[in-house]
Amino acid sequence: DRFAGNISFAMRGVSTGRVRRDGLYDSVGFLVDRYNVERFEILRGPQSLLYGATNAAGVTNSTTKRPNFGTSFLRLGNQLSDSGTVRFTADANVSNAIRGVPFAFRLNAVVSDQRYWRENLRNEVQGGAIAVGLKPSKKVSVRCEFERLRRSGVASPAPARTARARSRAAAPALATRDSGACSATQGRALAG
């Protein structure tokens, strides 16, 4: 998954286009990392047209991790490989009540340095996401989230023959993503 930031899907041989994020088009669709993804949803075929202007092949949607009410946890993860890849993730959730109003806070973080068997090919990712949720009543929920993700990578398709070519090939490609959103929902009673 050396090009993990370039995600696209095809169904029945037709591309689904960009992956949506929480049901909306993502302004920086190429800058994706799985550390803050709770689930992927796939809506195939003509039913995908219910989402609006899209390909008939289907819609793919990634849902970000949301704060969980009524539970607190800390999950740490790591990934190491013989080629030198190092990846650490953290997922923490704290739930409490402030003046009787349920409150939840979730923090996700990633630090990754992916290396591969080919020389001068790597992918570095640093990022964090914060999500805050309030439930002022059983039928109303408010959620705000912010994410910052920085990706830098070096891809050298062939060994460079000169020092000048090697310095250009080793120059990292940088991309930074800042995103934030707030939403309020009102409807049937929420679980938890």
Legacy VTK file of the C-alpha trace (Angstrom):
# vtk DataFile Version 3.0
C-alpha trace
ASCII
DATASET POLYDATA
POINTS 192 float
0.000 0.000 0.000
2.783 2.430 -0.870
0.303 4.698 -2.661
-2.319 4.436 0.095
-3.233 8.097 -0.251
-4.501 7.577 -3.798
-7.694 5.645 -3.135
-10.154 4.817 -5.887
-12.543 1.964 -6.463
-14.028 0.372 -9.550
-17.242 -1.642 -9.657
-18.151 -3.667 -12.712
-15.167 -2.096 -14.450
-16.365 1.495 -13.934
-14.641 3.936 -11.563
-16.680 5.236 -8.636
-14.778 8.535 -8.667
-13.544 10.168 -5.498
-14.237 8.671 -2.115
-16.711 10.768 -0.139
-15.959 11.629 3.461
-18.906 11.557 5.861
-21.220 11.688 2.843
-19.679 14.808 1.298
-17.110 15.320 -1.429
-13.700 15.758 0.111
-11.813 18.876 -1.018
-8.487 17.015 -0.775
-9.547 13.532 -1.841
-6.041 12.216 -2.473
-4.860 12.795 1.099
-6.442 9.933 3.038
-5.159 7.737 5.845
-7.032 4.942 7.599
-6.158 5.994 11.183
-9.334 8.125 11.496
-11.703 5.959 9.436
-14.406 4.103 11.344
-15.864 2.358 8.310
-16.116 2.329 4.510
-19.553 2.209 2.928
-20.187 1.085 -0.636
-23.430 1.780 -2.449
-23.375 -0.080 -5.747
-25.165 0.363 -9.032
-28.021 2.682 -9.979
-28.960 3.204 -6.297
-25.852 5.366 -6.024
-27.635 8.018 -8.084
-29.681 8.786 -4.958
-26.575 10.628 -3.718
-26.838 13.070 -6.626
-24.516 13.629 -9.582
-22.208 10.615 -9.542
-21.107 7.641 -11.594
-23.568 4.820 -12.151
-20.934 2.372 -10.871
-21.502 3.365 -7.255
-20.543 5.601 -4.364
-17.817 4.942 -1.794
-17.950 6.786 1.502
-15.508 6.837 4.430
-16.937 7.655 7.854
-14.655 9.296 10.399
-14.392 8.071 13.983
-16.964 9.762 16.199
-16.975 10.357 19.951
-18.705 7.535 21.868
-21.011 8.460 24.728
-20.948 6.289 27.834
-17.541 4.690 27.333
-13.902 5.627 27.810
-10.973 3.786 26.251
-7.404 4.044 25.005
-6.133 1.936 22.095
-2.529 2.013 20.964
-1.241 0.318 17.839
2.072 -0.193 16.096
3.325 -1.695 12.883
6.934 -2.649 12.139
8.382 -4.332 9.063
11.702 -5.774 7.993
12.047 -3.041 5.332
12.084 -0.339 8.026
8.428 0.721 8.219
7.419 2.181 11.580
3.796 3.185 12.291
2.202 4.176 15.599
-1.487 4.987 16.140
-3.491 6.112 19.146
-7.270 6.203 19.625
-8.632 7.633 22.882
-12.202 8.366 23.943
-13.355 10.075 27.151
-17.020 10.310 28.098
-18.491 12.212 31.022
-21.239 14.680 31.883
-20.951 18.445 32.340
-23.835 19.823 34.417
-25.880 16.776 33.503
-25.209 17.056 29.733
-23.474 13.980 28.256
-20.125 14.935 26.761
-17.637 12.857 24.753
-14.162 13.662 23.430
-12.213 11.506 20.964
-8.598 11.897 19.884
-6.899 9.933 17.079
-3.256 10.297 16.117
-0.821 8.682 13.685
2.930 8.852 13.096
4.140 6.716 10.235
7.304 6.250 8.214
6.677 3.634 5.550
9.730 2.306 3.763
9.915 -0.225 1.003
12.387 -2.668 -0.475
13.227 -0.161 -3.231
15.735 2.539 -2.379
14.441 6.143 -2.125
10.802 5.115 -1.807
9.039 6.121 1.387
5.875 7.683 2.715
5.758 9.713 5.941
2.483 10.635 7.644
1.812 12.667 10.786
-1.725 13.526 11.785
-4.292 14.027 14.465
-8.051 14.324 14.720
-10.194 15.690 17.542
-13.945 15.106 17.779
-16.208 16.526 20.491
-19.829 15.540 21.030
-22.650 16.834 23.232
-26.135 15.395 23.809
-28.238 18.200 25.316
-31.353 15.982 25.079
-32.218 12.420 24.065
-33.151 13.561 20.555
-30.474 16.229 19.895
-26.786 15.589 19.289
-24.039 18.123 18.458
-20.640 17.090 17.070
-17.576 19.128 16.058
-14.357 17.721 14.659
-11.017 18.921 13.360
-8.275 17.005 11.577
-4.761 17.862 10.458
-2.848 15.419 8.296
0.595 15.937 6.803
2.007 13.551 4.231
5.429 13.648 2.653
6.831 11.047 0.360
9.792 10.339 -1.821
9.283 8.245 -4.915
12.228 7.516 -7.165
11.190 5.205 -10.002
14.756 4.535 -11.158
18.229 5.059 -9.674
19.542 8.529 -10.486
22.864 8.610 -12.352
24.161 12.048 -11.301
24.352 13.858 -7.972
21.992 16.580 -9.250
19.426 14.002 -10.378
19.718 12.188 -7.023
19.023 15.397 -5.089
15.935 16.110 -7.228
14.697 12.521 -6.886
15.070 12.645 -3.114
13.105 15.901 -2.729
9.970 15.066 -0.724
6.509 15.828 -2.026
4.575 17.544 0.770
0.841 17.754 1.272
-1.074 19.041 4.290
-4.758 18.700 4.966
-6.739 20.719 7.512
-10.435 19.988 7.802
-13.129 20.716 10.313
-16.890 20.465 10.609
-19.702 20.875 13.090
-23.109 19.230 12.837
-26.284 18.943 14.872
-28.836 16.193 14.492
-32.366 15.939 15.773
-34.445 12.834 15.480
-35.303 9.638 17.246
-33.689 8.851 20.580
-29.965 8.086 20.307
-28.510 4.986 21.887
-25.983 5.398 24.673
LINES 1 193
192 0 1 2 3 4 5 6 7 8 9 10 11 12 13 14 15 16 17 18 19 20 21 22 23 24 25 26 27 28 29 30 31 32 33 34 35 36 37 38 39 40 41 42 43 44 45 46 47 48 49 50 51 52 53 54 55 56 57 58 59 60 61 62 63 64 65 66 67 68 69 70 71 72 73 74 75 76 77 78 79 80 81 82 83 84 85 86 87 88 89 90 91 92 93 94 95 96 97 98 99 100 101 102 103 104 105 106 107 108 109 110 111 112 113 114 115 116 117 118 119 120 121 122 123 124 125 126 127 128 129 130 131 132 133 134 135 136 137 138 139 140 141 142 143 144 145 146 147 148 149 150 151 152 153 154 155 156 157 158 159 160 161 162 163 164 165 166 167 168 169 170 171 172 173 174 175 176 177 178 179 180 181 182 183 184 185 186 187 188 189 190 191
